[in-house]
Amino acid sequence: LMTLTALFVLAFSMKAAAFPVNFWLPASYHTPRVVVSALFAGLLTKVGVYALLRVVVMLFPVEREALSLVIAVVAALTMLLGAMGALAQNDIRRFLGFVVVAGIGNMMVGVAIGSNLAVGAAIFYALHSILLMTALYLVGGEIARIGGHYRLDRVAGLWTIAPVFSAVTLALFFAASGLPPFSGFWPKALLVKASIDIGAWWLAASVLISGFLTTIAFGRVFLFSFWRPVAVEGNVAATSAPAIGVGAQRWRMAPILILTGFVVWFGLFPDRLIVISQDAATGLLDPSSYIRSVFPEGGAR
């Protein structure tokens, strides 16, 4: 069972893009069209985390406990290397790929700890990340459309040409950094508390340091792309983007605004989502209801 669990952890970690099998994601998610990358980042990377929760946490609790330190180390390295990788990027799409990796590390902290609070926080973070990463990739595409390029050294002055879009982007950047009052703050706070509850101070510190580095990385992107004057030599002027009608602009912004609205709403009113996440965690840690649904009373032999 221990060998089987270890193989499951390795396979699902590869799907989720956890260290050390995470290098495929930043090297691939920047290649499709941005709407395809948005769907991949929002949904497909969560499949690995979902599988870890449903298989490792629910079906192999004893073996997960034995592997908890290994999973915790993997989670910490995934978070920290993802954040540092984001700091090193000049392409917005590659930058977002490393942000996805850092988020996977946060979710794996819940798998490593395995308490009701930690698993619930991982589920909360997954729901938050589905909305946030989809919105961020759409924002990346809009930055390239307005600024004319995906490279940070070629885009500037977006704040002056698109102030509403810039404000929405800043809110999403704050949420991705785990700053209040946005949805990214609550799961990180719960993960830190769950880590401290079991005495894993180094794991709580990893969550906080990763969040700090992610904040710097997003601040760097905003300063380069939005706040820096267009007149900087070598940059593409924001006004060089092709002109489109007001109606088309609204249609482009509509999905970003809707997703941002959910991110802000769950940040301001997190109680319901926290309750749902904790109920889901209870169902994973006590699978009796699941067992009864598969083997009804009198049906198991």
N, C-alpha and C positions, 0 to 999 in steps of 0.2 A: 504493500500500500504506500509506503514511503517513496519507493522508486516511481510508482505511478503518479503520485502527487507531485513529485519533483518534475516529472516530464510534463504534466499539465501546467505547472507554473511556468516552465520554460516556453512551452508552446503559446500559451495565452499572453505571456509577457512579450513575446515576439510580435504577436498580433497587436498588442497595445502600444508597442514601441517603447518598452522599458529598457534601461541599461542592463547589459551591454549589447542588446540586440535591437537598438533603437536607431541605428544610423541610416536605415533605409528610408525613414519617413522624411527628414529634412532634405534628403537627396531626390525625393520623388514628388512631394506634394506641390512643388513650385512649377511642375511641368504641365499639368492639364489647364483647361480654362478655369478661371477663378471661381465660377459658380460650381464646377465639379469639385474643386478643392474644398470649397465651403461645405459641401455635403459630406465629403470624405472626413474632413476635420471635425465636423459636428457630430457625425454618427458612427463612422466605421471604426475609429480608434476606441470608441466606448465599448465595442463588441468584446474586445479583449478583457477589459475591466469587468464587464457584465459576466463573462465566462469565469473569471477568477472568483467573483462573488458567488455565483450559483454553484460552481463545482468545488472550488477549494475551500471556501468558507462554509458552505452548507453541507457538502457531502463528505469532506475530509477534515473535520475540525481538529482531531487529535494530531494528524500529520501537519496541518497548517500551523498549529501551536509549536511543533518541533522546528518548523522552517521559518518561524516568525522573525528571528533575527536576520536571517539571510534576506527575506523579503523586505525587511525594514532598511537594510543597507542598500539594497537595489533601489528602493523608493527614494532614499536620500540622494544617492548618486544621480538618479534620473532627474530629480528636481534641480539639483545644483548644476549639473552639466547642461541641462536644457536651458536654464537661465543664463549661464555663461555663453552658451552657443548663440543665444539670441542677442547678447551684447556684441558679439563679434560680426554680425551680419550687416551687409550693405544693401541686400535685396530684401524688399518687404515680404515677399512670399517665403523666402528661406527663413527670415526672421520669425514669421508666424509658425513655420514648421517646428522650430525649436520651442516656441511657446506651447504648442500642443504637447511636446515631450515633457516639459516641466509640469504641465497639468496632470499628465499620467502619473508622474511621481507622487503628486499630492493624493491622488485617489488610491494609489497602492499603499500609502501610509495606513489607510483604513483597513485594507486587507491584512497588513502586517500586525496591527494591534488586535483586531478581531473582536473588540468589545462592541456593545450595542451602540454606544455613542460614536465610536470611530467608523463603524460600518455605515451608520446613518449619515455621518458627515461625508463619507466617500460617495454615497448615493446622491446627496445634495450637490456635491461638487460635480458629479457627472451630469446632472440635470442642468446646472448652471453652465457647464462647459459646452453642452450641446447648443444652447442659445448663443453663448458668447463667441465661440470660435466660428460658428456660421456667420455671425455678424461681422467679426473681424476680417474674415477673408473677403466678404463683400465690400467692406471698407477699403481693404487693400486694392481691390479692383477699381474702386471709385477714385482712390488716390492716383492710380496710374492713368485713369481716364482724364482727370482734371489736370494733373501735373505732367502728363506725357511720358512717364517712365516709372518703373518699379524701383530704381536705384535711389537710395537716399541722397547720394551726392549729385543727383540730377533733378531733384524736386525741391521746391521751396515756395514760400509765400502763399500756401493754401488758405491760411487764416483770412487773408484779405480778399480772396476771390470767392470763397465759400464759407462764410462764418457759421452758418447753421450746421453744415456738415462737419466743420471743425469742432464745434461744441459737442455734437453727438459722438464724434470719434474720441474726444477727450473723456467723456463719460465711460465709454467702453474700455478705454485704456486704464482708467481708475479701477473698473470692475476686474479687469484681468490682473491687475497688480494686487488685488485683495484689499482695497481701501474702502472704508465706509463712505457713504451709505449704500453701496451697491452690492449685488448678490455674491460677489466673490469673497467678501469679507467673512460671511458667516461660516461657510464650511471650513475655511482655514482656521478660524478661531476655535471651532469645535475640534478640529484635528490637533491643534496645539494643546487644548485642554485634555483630550484623550491621551496624548503622549505624556503629559505631565502626571496624569492620574496613575500611570503604570511606572513612573519614574524614568521614562525615556527622555531625559532632558535634551540629549543630543539630537533626537528626532524632532522634538519641538523646535530646537534651534535651526535645524535644517529647513523646516517649513518657513520660519521667519526670514532666514538668510536668503532663501530662494525667492520669497516674496519681495525682499528688498532689492535684489539684483534684477528681478523682473520689472520693478518700478523704475529703476534706472534705465533699463533697456527701452521701455515704452516712453519714458521721458526723452530719451535720445531721439527716437523716431519722431516724436511730436515736435521737438525743437528743430530738427533738420527739415522735416517736410512741411510743417505748418507755420512755425514761428520765425524761421529764418527769412530774411528779405530776399525777394526774387532777384535782386541785382547782384547777388554773389556770383563771381565769375565761374563759368562752367556749368551753371544750373540752367535747366529748361524753365522758361517762364510759364507760370501757371496759365496765363492767357493764351498759350499756344494750343490748348486743347480744342478739339473741334466743337463748334457751337451747336447746341441742340436746343429744342424748344422747351418751354417751361413745363409742359405736360410730360415730356419724356424725363425731365429731371425729377419730377415728382414720382413717377413710376420707378425710377432707379432708387430713389431714397426710401420708398414705402417699406420694403422688407427690412432695411436697416433700422428705420424708425420703430417698426413693430417689435423687432427683436430687442432693441434698446429699451423700449417701454417695459418689456418683461423683465429685463435685467434690473432696471430701476425699481420696478414693483416688488420683485422678490427681495431686493435689498432693503426696501423700506418696510415691507410687511412679510418677514420671513417665517412667521410662526406656523402657518399652515403647511408650508413646504417642509419645515423641520419635523412636524408631526408625521407627515406622510413618509418622509425618509426614515424616521425612527421606527415606524410601523413596519416598513419594508425590511429594515434591519432585524427586527424581532422575528419576522417570518423566516429570514435566512438562518438565524442563529438557533431557532427552535423549529425545525422542519416537520414537526408532527402533522401540521395541516397539509403540507405538501405530500407527505407519505400517505396520509389517508386518502388524498385525491387520486393517487396512483394505485394504491391498494385499499379499496373500500373495505369496510368491516365485513369480515367473513370471506373476502375475496382473496386474501393472501394465504398462501400455503407454505 
